[in-house]
């Protein structure tokens, strides 16, 4: 089973952010949006400049059709403020170089993240890794699975633990203690 994983190592996560910031600001913003908001890539790609001018990102989730409001972290808001300066309000944030004003495709987002994973020697990284990274770090910081379940819009806590890789972490830890 080749399930995409969250990025668990905070030093590695910072290195990845630094690399993207130096090499491609659009991709950096996409990465930050994913790891700081927990939004699905389909929702990130639909965001426009006007959606991120305040502190809150308000949208209707594409997958569920439910309204969603996410407050931006300080790091994300600082980066966003700089990124959208002098851009038209109707411009897509993660804009494609092809066409007039179109977002990149989900496939292109996957390619970008795959190249990033290759740069850092990571496997099992995909578009869901950003959302999973958000979930994993949220859980590690607040240890509140019920709150995280609500943020990720999951139906039960077990689903959330599996999704963010906590169940796998615990299984691996137990497996490592086998000495019979």
N, C-alpha and C positions, 0 to 999 in steps of 0.2 A: 504494500500500500504506500503510495507516494503522496501523502497529505502535506499541503504546505504548512509551514510552521511560523510561529511568531519569532521575532528577533529578540532573544532573551538577554543578551549581553549589552549592558548600558554603554560600555566603552566602545564596543563595535557600533552600536547605534549612533553614537556621537561621531565616530569616524565616518560613517556613511553619510550623515548629515553634512559634515564638513566637505566631503568629497563632492556631493551634489551641489552644495552652495558655490563651490569654486568652479564647477564645470557646466552646470545648467540650472539657472534659477527657476525655470518653469517646473522642471522635474523635482527640484528641491521643495517647491511649494506643494506639489502633488504628494510627495513623501510626508512632509509635515502635516498636511491635512489628514492623511490616513492615520498617522501614529498619534496625533493629538486630538482627533475627534471621534475615531471609531466609525466614521461613515464608510459605506460601501463604495467601491471604486465607481460604480455606475452613478452614484449621487455626487461624488467629487467631480467627475467629468462634466456634469451638467451645471456646475456652479459658474456664475458670472461675477464680474467685478462688483456689481450692485449688491450681490448677496453677502459680501464680506466687508462692507464699509463700516458697519458697527462692530460691537463685540460679539454679537450673537449671529450664528448662521441659522437661518430659518428656511426650511424646505419641506417638500412632501416627498417621502421616500419612494423611489421608483418601484422597488420590489413589493413593499407592503401597502403603498398608497396612504400611509399614515403620516400626519404632520410630525416634524422633528425640529427641535431647537437645540443647538449646541453652542455653548459659550467658548470662545477661543481662549487658549492659554496665552500667557504673556509672550512666550517665544513665538508662537504662531502669529499672534496679532502684530508683533514687531516686524516679522518677515513679510507679512501680508501688506502692512501699511506701505512698506518700501516697494513691494512688488506691483501694487496697483496704482501707485502714484502716476498721474498723467495718462492713465488708460481710460478709454471710454467705458461708461457704466454697463453697457450691453455686451462688452467683450467677454468671451469665455476665459476663465482663469487658466485652464490647461489647454491652451489653444494650439491647434494643429498648424503646421507650416503650409499645409495644403488647403486651398479654398480661402474664402474671405474671412469668415468668423465661425469656424467650426472647432469643436473640441477634438482632442486626439481620440482614437478609438480605444476600446477596452483591450484589444489585441496589442496596440502600440504601448499601452500602459504596462502590459505584461512583458513586452520586449524590453522596455526601459528597466523594469525591476529585475528581469533575468540578467541583463548586462551588468547591473549593479551587483547582483548576487555573485556573478562570475568574477567581477573585480575584487570582491572580498572573500572569494573561496567558499561561498555558501551554497547549500543544496536545499531543495524543497522550499523555494521562495516564489511566491506568486502575488497576484493582486490582493488576495485575501490576507497575505502576511501583514500588510499595514494595519488592517482592522484587528487582526489577531494580536499584533504587537501592542496596540492600544489596550486591548482587553487584558492581556497578560500583565502589563505594567500597572494598569488600574487595579487589578486584583492584588498584585504584590504590594502596592502602596496602601490600599484602603482595606484589604481583606474583607470586602463586603460583596459576596457573590450575588445577593439579592439585588443590590443596586446595579451591579454590572449587567445582570440578566435583563434588567429594565432598559439600560442604555443600549444594549445590543439587540433588544427586541426578541429575546429568546423565550420559548414557552416554559422551559424548566431549567433549574440550576445545573443539573447533570450535563445537559446539552452545552451550557456555557463553559463548564470546566473542561469538557472534552474539546470544545472549539478553541479555547485559548492554550491548550496543551498542558494544563495543570495535571490532569489525570495521567497523561503520559510521563510527565516529570516524576510523579509519585510512583508509578509502576517501575520506571527506570531505577529510582532510588532503592526500592525494595529488591529489585533484581540484582543490583550491585552488592547487596548484603548476603546473598546466597553463598554459603560456604560448605554445603554438604556433599 
